[in-house]
Amino acid sequence: MKTYNGKDLLMLLVESEQKVAVLYHELSNQVTHPKAKAVFEKLAKDEERHEEIYTALMNKFEGDLTVEVEDDAHEFLESLIKFSYFRNEAVKKRFIKEDALVVAEKIERDTLILVQELRTLFPKIAPDEINIVMKEEKKHLNFVLRTLENQMYPTLGL
């Protein structure tokens, strides 16, 4: 058993939501199709709101959010943080501009995993807000996957 501080997870979520909002704003500025532009702007606004939720949670819990976890769970959580797209330059360098939707898919999947881990470790922390975020992140991932499936790269103008 090891002690894990859930604030590390919250800090990563705040950072990720900030940066993915910037990514979606950039994509909105790059696309040529009005509907695609509107969708990326909505995604960006959702991510900015998620960041506010996680920041509020961090501020609410001034002390540590420590829990005891199994060694393998601790290792998994540390890997999630270490290999986050926004924290690991080696991961980031694997992608180029044309991979924007692939990056978005990775980020949305990673966020779902991070939020699920947060909910598992701290089930009583803002369950309503966490459920809302989970639902929205699933919608985001679904949009990205459908966009990839439809091979919209050429029509998005990326």
TACORBEL-V662524 format. One record per pair of residues at least 24 apart in sequence whose C-alpha atoms are under 7 Angstrom apart, sorted by the first residue. I is the first residue (numbers start at 1). J is the second residue. D is the distance in Angstrom with one decimal. If there is no record, write none. Layout:
{{I/J/D} {I/J/D}}
This chain:
{{1/68/6.3} {1/69/5.5} {1/70/4.6} {1/71/5.4} {2/68/5.6} {2/69/5.5} {2/70/6.2} {2/71/6.0} {2/74/6.8} {3/66/6.3} {3/67/5.6} {3/68/4.6} {3/69/6.2} {4/66/5.3} {4/67/5.4} {4/68/6.2} {4/69/6.7} {4/74/6.7} {5/64/6.3} {5/65/5.2} {5/66/4.2} {5/67/6.6} {6/65/5.0} {6/66/5.9} {7/58/6.8} {7/64/6.7} {7/65/5.9} {10/54/6.2} {10/58/6.7} {12/81/6.9} {13/54/6.9} {14/51/4.9} {14/54/5.8} {14/55/6.3} {16/86/6.6} {17/47/5.2} {17/48/6.4} {17/50/6.6} {17/51/5.3} {18/48/6.3} {18/51/6.2} {20/47/6.9} {21/45/7.0} {21/47/5.4} {21/48/6.0} {30/157/6.9} {30/158/6.5} {31/156/4.9} {31/157/5.1} {31/158/6.3} {32/156/5.9} {32/157/5.7} {33/156/6.1} {36/156/6.8} {43/140/7.0} {50/133/6.6} {98/158/6.1} {101/144/6.4} {101/148/6.9} {104/144/6.9} {105/141/6.1} {105/144/6.0} {105/145/6.9} {108/137/6.4} {108/140/6.9} {108/141/5.5} {109/141/6.8} {112/137/6.5}}
